[in-house]
Amino acid sequence: MENFHLFNTLSGKKESLEAINPEHLKIYACGPTVYNYAHIGNARMAVVFDTLVRALRFIYPKVTYVSNITDIDDKIIEAARAEDVEISLITEKYTNIYNKDMEKLNVLPPDIQPKATEYIPEMIELINNLIDKNFAYEKDGHVLFHVPSYKNYGKLSKRNREEQIAGSRVEIAKFKKDPADFVLWKPSTEKQPGWNSPWGFGRPGWHTECSAMSEKTLGLPFDIHGGGRDLIFPHHENEIAQSCCSTAEIDKPESYAKYWMHNGFVTIDGEKMSKSLGNIILVKDLTEKYHGEVIRLALLSSHYRQGLDWNENVIHQAKKLLDKLYSLYEDLKDIQVDKKLHNIESLEILFDDLNTPGLISELNKLISRGSSCKESEKIDIKNQLVMIAKVFGILEDDSYNKVSDELAFQVEDLIIQRSKAKDSKDFDLADEIRNKLSDLGIEIKDGPDGTTWKVK
């Protein structure tokens, strides 16, 4: 079996991936909170972990990938109140939009996509267990996890106590025993969604959800837990605390999830993406301007652990590369892929901590080889191209850069007119027609056998 290395946030170093069960690898990644349209940051996480899953399926006989939907949250409640509709109308609408947006980026659906509201009984059971073991307490209708009761708190984020309090994102409430304590359950008013519980009518805290859903869908321990870097603290830190103090082993954070992966942030032209700057880029807007595979390739152009600065050059370079790849794929269309010749060594670079920039370099080498290769080399190039494309989630659109019959007829007619203009030495008209073709997005090339054309 090929060896896959990944950077484990928990240990703070790159490690060889050793599956708990080599016959069945299990992955959980935190999905979106559905109250608005998906942005490019949401898309990066989805594309990164989709690529990871695709890569691991070349190695492991079975990979189960779970990525949740948070459909109960204060932001969702506020969005429903602002539109004066039931909360379910907001969550169903934006869940569907998110999934359709990700489909346009060739993100495969998770094997399981649990919704938080479907796991309330499991969350209540988890909270009861923490109370019974004296890791949590109830006060004024709230249930809170008592952070000082868990000595390994901070092991994932490497934060000391002062940093934990400063970065908890929550104001220090009077009902807390300790400033670092976090909410497991909170009361709901009659106008807010809620469920009956031993502590009254209420709803779960955000962190409670993923502990309950990951355990229920995958069992403990599972192999890889992931998400955006912003989730390391407090969300993932709190998950470890909850799960290790309830079901997993209290002194072994890896008894919840063995490896932790986190992708870096997306900036926009060097600026942090935020509402105040008005620079949030939505996936739905991007897919109206660019092909989904172009966006996907741009998202993979930077190593997942590094930041990705989204700008016109990034998308331009991705489009340019994808055009060349489709052109190469078209040139090799008559070459039959021989699965017996599939060499997983083509993906070795990717197996080194999901090194997508390294694999993009290999794609550029394939393009160079393909431009001047011997006939005997074509099958090897085609096999490598197909393997890399499969793990990258590209070259899946037969209509990419294809033109309508109407436009094709127009192009052919203009080429004939240009040829006649050249024959009559009317070079100004010939140049005018070339420019017109260029405006139509068509690139032409004159050769000994006549003029050929393709979409730019």
C-alpha positions as CSV (number, residue, x, y, z in Angstrom):
1,M,0.0,0.0,0.0
2,E,1.2,3.5,-0.9
3,N,2.2,5.7,2.0
4,F,0.4,9.0,2.5
5,H,1.9,11.7,4.6
6,L,-0.1,14.6,6.2
7,F,0.5,17.4,8.6
8,N,-1.2,16.6,11.8
9,T,-2.4,19.7,13.6
10,L,-2.6,17.7,16.9
11,S,1.1,16.7,16.9
12,G,2.3,19.8,15.0
13,K,4.3,17.8,12.5
14,K,4.0,15.8,9.3
15,E,3.2,12.1,9.9
16,S,2.8,9.0,7.9
17,L,-0.9,8.2,7.7
18,E,-1.6,4.8,9.4
19,A,-5.3,4.0,9.2
20,I,-7.0,2.6,12.3
21,N,-8.5,0.0,10.0
22,P,-6.5,-0.3,6.7
23,E,-9.7,-1.7,5.1
24,H,-11.8,1.3,5.9
25,L,-10.6,4.9,6.4
26,K,-13.0,7.4,8.0
27,I,-13.0,11.1,7.6
28,Y,-15.1,13.9,9.1
29,A,-14.9,17.6,7.9
30,C,-17.0,20.4,9.3
31,G,-19.4,21.8,6.7
32,P,-21.2,25.1,6.3
33,T,-23.7,26.9,8.5
34,V,-26.6,27.4,6.1
35,Y,-28.0,30.9,6.3
36,N,-26.5,32.5,3.2
37,Y,-24.8,31.8,-0.1
38,A,-21.6,29.9,-0.1
39,H,-18.5,32.0,-0.5
40,I,-15.0,31.1,-1.9
41,G,-13.8,30.2,1.6
42,N,-16.5,27.6,2.0
43,A,-15.6,26.3,-1.5
44,R,-11.9,26.0,-0.7
45,M,-12.6,23.7,2.3
46,A,-15.0,21.6,0.2
47,V,-12.6,21.3,-2.7
48,V,-9.6,20.5,-0.5
49,F,-11.3,17.7,1.3
50,D,-12.9,16.3,-1.8
51,T,-9.5,16.1,-3.4
52,L,-8.1,14.4,-0.2
53,V,-10.9,11.8,-0.4
54,R,-10.3,11.2,-4.1
55,A,-6.6,10.7,-3.4
56,L,-7.1,8.3,-0.5
57,R,-9.5,6.2,-2.6
58,F,-6.5,5.3,-4.8
59,I,-4.9,3.8,-1.7
60,Y,-7.7,2.4,0.6
61,P,-10.3,-0.1,-0.4
62,K,-13.0,1.9,1.4
63,V,-13.2,5.5,2.5
64,T,-16.2,7.0,4.2
65,Y,-16.4,10.8,4.1
66,V,-18.8,12.7,6.4
67,S,-19.3,16.4,6.1
68,N,-22.1,18.0,8.1
69,I,-24.6,20.8,7.7
70,T,-25.2,23.1,10.6
71,D,-28.9,24.0,10.4
72,I,-29.4,25.4,13.9
73,D,-27.5,28.5,14.9
74,D,-28.1,32.0,16.0
75,K,-27.1,33.4,12.6
76,I,-29.8,31.2,11.0
77,I,-32.3,32.3,13.6
78,E,-31.6,35.9,12.8
79,A,-31.8,35.3,9.0
80,A,-35.2,33.6,9.5
81,R,-36.4,36.5,11.7
82,A,-35.3,39.1,9.1
83,E,-37.2,37.3,6.4
84,D,-40.1,36.5,8.7
85,V,-40.1,32.8,7.7
86,E,-39.7,29.4,9.4
87,I,-36.1,28.5,10.1
88,S,-36.5,25.3,8.0
89,L,-37.2,27.4,4.9
90,I,-33.8,29.2,5.3
91,T,-31.8,26.1,6.0
92,E,-33.4,24.0,3.2
93,K,-32.9,26.8,0.7
94,Y,-29.3,27.4,1.4
95,T,-28.4,23.7,1.9
96,N,-29.7,23.1,-1.6
97,I,-27.8,26.1,-3.0
98,Y,-24.6,25.0,-1.3
99,N,-24.8,21.5,-2.7
100,K,-25.6,22.7,-6.2
101,D,-22.7,25.2,-6.0
102,M,-20.3,22.5,-4.9
103,E,-21.6,20.2,-7.7
104,K,-20.6,22.9,-10.2
105,L,-17.0,22.6,-8.8
106,N,-17.1,18.8,-9.3
107,V,-17.2,18.3,-5.5
108,L,-18.5,14.8,-5.0
109,P,-21.3,14.5,-2.4
110,P,-20.1,13.3,1.0
111,D,-21.0,9.7,1.8
112,I,-23.0,11.1,4.7
113,Q,-24.2,14.7,5.1
114,P,-25.8,14.8,8.6
115,K,-27.8,17.8,9.7
116,A,-27.5,19.0,13.2
117,T,-31.3,19.1,13.8
118,E,-31.5,15.3,13.1
119,Y,-29.2,14.5,16.0
120,I,-30.7,16.4,18.9
121,P,-31.3,13.2,21.0
122,E,-27.6,12.2,20.6
123,M,-26.5,15.7,21.7
124,I,-28.7,15.5,24.8
125,E,-27.3,12.1,25.6
126,L,-23.7,13.5,25.2
127,I,-24.5,16.5,27.5
128,N,-26.1,14.2,30.2
129,N,-23.0,12.0,30.1
130,L,-20.7,15.1,30.7
131,I,-22.9,16.3,33.6
132,D,-22.9,12.8,35.2
133,K,-19.1,12.7,35.0
134,N,-18.8,16.2,36.5
135,F,-17.3,17.8,33.3
136,A,-20.4,20.0,32.8
137,Y,-22.9,21.8,34.9
138,E,-26.3,23.5,34.5
139,K,-27.0,27.1,35.4
140,D,-30.0,29.3,34.5
141,G,-31.1,27.0,31.8
142,H,-27.7,26.8,30.3
143,V,-25.4,23.8,30.4
144,L,-21.7,24.5,30.2
145,F,-18.5,22.5,29.8
146,H,-16.2,23.3,32.7
147,V,-12.8,23.7,30.9
148,P,-10.6,23.5,34.0
149,S,-11.9,19.9,34.6
150,Y,-10.1,18.7,31.4
151,K,-6.4,19.0,31.7
152,N,-5.7,18.4,28.0
153,Y,-7.7,21.4,26.9
154,G,-5.5,23.5,24.5
155,K,-3.5,20.6,23.2
156,L,-4.8,21.0,19.6
157,S,-4.5,24.8,19.4
158,K,-1.4,25.0,21.5
159,R,-3.1,27.9,23.4
160,N,-2.4,28.7,27.0
161,R,-5.1,29.6,29.5
162,E,-4.9,33.4,28.8
163,E,-5.1,32.8,25.0
164,Q,-8.0,30.4,25.5
165,I,-10.1,33.0,27.3
166,A,-9.1,35.8,24.9
167,G,-10.0,33.7,21.8
168,S,-13.2,32.1,23.0
169,R,-15.3,34.5,20.9
170,V,-17.9,34.6,23.7
171,E,-18.4,37.3,26.3
172,I,-17.9,36.2,29.9
173,A,-21.4,35.4,31.2
174,K,-22.3,35.7,34.9
175,F,-23.5,32.1,35.0
176,K,-20.1,30.7,34.1
177,K,-17.9,29.1,36.8
178,D,-14.8,29.9,34.7
179,P,-14.3,32.4,31.9
180,A,-13.2,29.7,29.5
181,D,-16.3,27.5,30.0
182,F,-18.4,27.0,26.8
183,V,-22.0,26.4,26.2
184,L,-23.3,22.9,25.5
185,W,-27.0,23.8,25.7
186,K,-28.8,27.2,25.8
187,P,-32.5,28.1,26.5
188,S,-34.8,29.2,23.7
189,T,-37.7,31.6,23.9
190,E,-41.1,30.7,22.5
191,K,-40.2,32.5,19.3
192,Q,-36.9,30.6,18.8
193,P,-36.5,27.0,17.7
194,G,-35.9,24.6,20.4
195,W,-36.4,21.1,21.8
196,N,-37.4,19.8,25.2
197,S,-34.6,18.6,27.4
198,P,-33.8,17.8,31.0
199,W,-32.7,21.5,31.3
200,G,-35.8,23.0,29.7
201,F,-36.8,24.1,26.2
202,G,-33.7,25.0,24.3
203,R,-31.1,24.2,21.6
204,P,-27.6,22.9,21.5
205,G,-24.4,24.9,21.4
206,W,-22.6,24.9,18.1
207,H,-19.7,22.8,19.4
208,T,-21.9,20.0,20.7
209,E,-23.1,19.2,17.2
210,C,-20.0,17.7,15.6
211,S,-19.1,15.6,18.6
212,A,-22.4,13.9,18.5
213,M,-22.7,13.6,14.7
214,S,-19.1,12.3,14.1
215,E,-19.5,9.7,16.8
216,K,-22.9,8.6,15.5
217,T,-21.9,8.4,11.8
218,L,-18.3,7.1,12.1
219,G,-17.8,5.7,15.6
220,L,-14.8,6.4,17.7
221,P,-12.0,6.7,17.0
222,F,-12.0,7.8,13.4
223,D,-9.0,8.6,11.2
224,I,-9.1,12.2,10.1
225,H,-11.0,15.3,11.3
226,G,-10.7,18.5,9.3
227,G,-12.0,21.9,8.4
228,G,-10.8,25.5,8.0
229,R,-8.0,26.8,10.1
230,D,-10.4,29.1,11.9
231,L,-12.1,26.1,13.5
232,I,-9.0,24.9,15.4
233,F,-10.0,27.1,18.3
234,P,-12.5,27.0,19.8
235,H,-14.6,24.6,17.8
236,H,-12.3,21.7,17.3
237,E,-10.6,22.2,20.7
238,N,-14.1,22.0,22.3
239,E,-15.0,18.9,20.3
240,I,-12.0,17.1,21.7
241,A,-12.9,18.1,25.2
242,Q,-16.5,17.0,24.9
243,S,-15.8,13.7,23.2
244,C,-12.8,12.7,25.3
245,C,-14.6,13.4,28.5
246,S,-17.8,11.5,27.5
247,T,-17.0,8.6,25.2
248,A,-13.4,8.5,24.1
249,E,-10.4,8.2,26.4
250,I,-9.9,11.3,28.6
251,D,-6.0,11.3,28.4
252,K,-5.8,10.5,24.7
253,P,-7.2,13.2,22.3
254,E,-6.4,10.9,19.4
255,S,-9.0,8.5,20.8
256,Y,-11.5,10.8,19.3
257,A,-9.8,11.6,15.9
258,K,-6.3,10.4,15.2
259,Y,-5.3,13.1,12.7
260,W,-6.4,16.7,12.3
261,M,-6.1,18.6,9.0
262,H,-6.9,22.3,8.5
263,N,-6.8,24.4,5.3
264,G,-5.6,28.0,5.2
265,F,-7.7,31.2,4.7
266,V,-8.7,32.8,1.5
267,T,-7.8,36.5,1.1
268,I,-9.1,38.8,-1.7
269,D,-6.4,40.8,-3.4
270,G,-4.4,40.7,-0.2
271,E,-7.3,41.7,2.1
272,K,-9.1,39.6,4.6
273,M,-12.5,38.6,3.3
274,S,-15.2,40.3,5.3
275,K,-18.6,42.0,5.2
276,S,-17.2,45.3,6.3
277,L,-14.8,45.4,3.4
278,G,-17.5,44.3,1.0
279,N,-15.2,41.8,-0.7
280,I,-16.9,38.5,0.0
281,I,-16.9,36.5,-3.2
282,L,-19.8,34.1,-3.6
283,V,-19.5,30.8,-5.5
284,K,-22.8,31.5,-7.4
285,D,-21.3,34.7,-8.8
286,L,-18.0,33.1,-9.8
287,T,-19.7,30.2,-11.6
288,E,-21.6,32.7,-13.7
289,K,-18.3,34.0,-15.0
290,Y,-16.0,31.0,-15.0
291,H,-16.3,27.3,-15.6
292,G,-16.4,25.3,-12.3
293,E,-13.3,23.4,-13.1
294,V,-11.4,26.7,-13.6
295,I,-12.4,27.7,-10.1
296,R,-11.5,24.3,-8.7
297,L,-8.1,24.4,-10.3
298,A,-7.5,27.9,-8.9
299,L,-8.5,26.7,-5.4
300,L,-5.9,23.9,-5.7
301,S,-3.1,26.2,-7.0
302,S,-1.9,26.9,-3.5
303,H,-1.0,24.3,-0.9
304,Y,-4.0,23.7,1.3
305,R,-2.2,24.7,4.5
306,Q,-1.1,28.0,3.1
307,G,-3.2,31.0,2.5
308,L,-4.7,31.5,-0.9
309,D,-4.9,35.1,-2.3
310,W,-7.8,35.2,-4.7
311,N,-7.2,37.6,-7.6
312,E,-7.6,37.9,-11.4
313,N,-4.2,36.4,-12.0
314,V,-5.0,33.2,-10.1
315,I,-8.2,32.6,-12.1
316,H,-6.5,33.6,-15.3
317,Q,-3.6,31.1,-14.8
318,A,-6.1,28.4,-13.9
319,K,-8.1,29.0,-17.1
320,K,-4.9,29.0,-19.2
321,L,-3.8,25.7,-17.7
322,L,-7.2,24.0,-18.0
323,D,-7.5,25.1,-21.7
324,K,-4.1,23.4,-22.4
325,L,-5.2,20.3,-20.5
326,Y,-8.4,20.0,-22.5
327,S,-6.4,20.6,-25.7
328,L,-4.0,17.8,-24.8
329,Y,-6.9,15.5,-23.8
330,E,-8.5,16.2,-27.2
331,D,-5.3,15.5,-29.0
332,L,-5.2,12.1,-27.2
333,K,-8.8,11.2,-27.7
334,D,-8.1,8.3,-29.9
335,I,-5.6,6.8,-27.4
336,Q,-7.3,4.1,-25.4
337,V,-6.6,4.2,-21.6
338,D,-5.1,0.9,-20.3
339,K,-5.9,0.6,-16.7
340,K,-3.3,-2.1,-16.4
341,L,-0.7,0.6,-17.1
342,H,-2.1,3.0,-14.4
343,N,0.9,3.9,-12.3
344,I,0.0,5.3,-8.9
345,E,3.5,6.8,-8.8
346,S,2.0,9.6,-10.9
347,L,0.3,10.7,-7.7
348,E,3.2,10.3,-5.3
349,I,3.7,14.1,-5.1
350,L,0.1,14.5,-4.0
351,F,0.5,11.9,-1.3
352,D,3.0,14.2,0.4
353,D,0.6,16.2,2.4
354,L,-1.8,16.8,-0.5
355,N,0.8,18.7,-2.5
356,T,-1.5,20.1,-5.2
357,P,1.0,22.7,-6.5
358,G,3.5,19.9,-7.0
359,L,1.0,17.9,-9.0
360,I,0.1,21.0,-11.1
361,S,3.8,21.2,-12.0
362,E,3.5,17.6,-13.2
363,L,0.5,18.6,-15.3
364,N,2.6,21.3,-17.0
365,K,5.3,18.7,-17.7
366,L,2.7,16.4,-19.3
367,I,1.6,19.3,-21.5
368,S,5.2,19.9,-22.6
369,R,5.7,16.2,-23.3
370,G,2.4,15.9,-25.2
371,S,3.3,18.7,-27.6
372,S,6.3,16.8,-29.1
373,C,5.9,13.2,-28.1
374,K,6.4,10.0,-30.1
375,E,3.3,7.9,-30.9
376,S,4.7,5.2,-28.5
377,E,4.7,7.7,-25.6
378,K,1.1,8.8,-26.0
379,I,-0.5,6.0,-24.0
380,D,1.7,6.7,-21.0
381,I,0.9,10.4,-21.2
382,K,-2.9,9.7,-21.5
383,N,-2.8,7.3,-18.5
384,Q,-1.0,9.8,-16.3
385,L,-3.4,12.6,-17.5
386,V,-6.5,10.5,-16.7
387,M,-5.3,9.6,-13.3
388,I,-4.3,13.1,-12.2
389,A,-7.5,14.5,-13.7
390,K,-9.6,12.0,-11.7
391,V,-8.0,13.0,-8.4
392,F,-8.1,16.7,-9.3
393,G,-11.7,16.5,-10.4
394,I,-11.1,18.0,-13.8
395,L,-11.5,17.1,-17.5
396,E,-15.0,15.9,-16.8
397,D,-17.0,18.2,-19.1
398,D,-17.3,16.9,-22.7
399,S,-18.7,20.3,-23.7
400,Y,-15.8,22.4,-22.3
401,N,-14.8,25.1,-24.8
402,K,-17.1,23.5,-27.4
403,V,-19.1,25.9,-29.5
404,S,-22.7,25.7,-30.8
405,D,-23.4,24.6,-34.3
406,E,-24.5,28.1,-35.1
407,L,-21.2,29.6,-34.0
408,A,-19.2,26.9,-35.7
409,F,-21.0,27.6,-39.0
410,Q,-20.3,31.4,-38.5
411,V,-16.6,30.7,-37.8
412,E,-16.2,28.5,-40.8
413,D,-17.9,31.1,-43.0
414,L,-15.6,33.9,-41.7
415,I,-12.5,31.7,-42.3
416,I,-13.6,31.2,-45.9
417,Q,-14.2,34.9,-46.3
418,R,-10.7,35.6,-44.9
419,S,-9.1,33.1,-47.2
420,K,-10.7,34.8,-50.2
421,A,-9.6,38.2,-48.9
422,K,-6.0,36.9,-48.7
423,D,-6.2,35.4,-52.2
424,S,-7.2,38.8,-53.5
425,K,-4.5,40.4,-51.4
426,D,-7.0,42.4,-49.4
427,F,-4.9,42.0,-46.2
428,D,-6.8,44.8,-44.4
429,L,-10.0,42.8,-44.7
430,A,-8.2,39.6,-43.7
431,D,-6.9,41.3,-40.6
432,E,-10.4,42.7,-39.9
433,I,-11.9,39.2,-40.1
434,R,-9.2,37.8,-37.8
435,N,-10.0,40.4,-35.2
436,K,-13.7,39.6,-35.5
437,L,-12.9,35.9,-34.9
438,S,-10.8,36.9,-31.9
439,D,-13.7,39.0,-30.5
440,L,-15.8,35.8,-30.8
441,G,-13.3,34.0,-28.6
442,I,-11.8,32.1,-31.5
443,E,-8.1,31.6,-32.2
444,I,-7.0,30.7,-35.7
445,K,-3.7,29.2,-37.0
446,D,-2.6,29.2,-40.7
447,G,-0.8,26.1,-41.9
448,P,0.2,24.2,-45.0
449,D,-3.1,22.3,-44.9
450,G,-5.2,25.4,-44.4
451,T,-6.6,27.4,-41.4
452,T,-7.5,25.6,-38.2
453,W,-9.3,27.2,-35.3
454,K,-10.1,26.6,-31.6
455,V,-11.7,28.4,-28.7
456,K,-9.3,30.6,-26.8
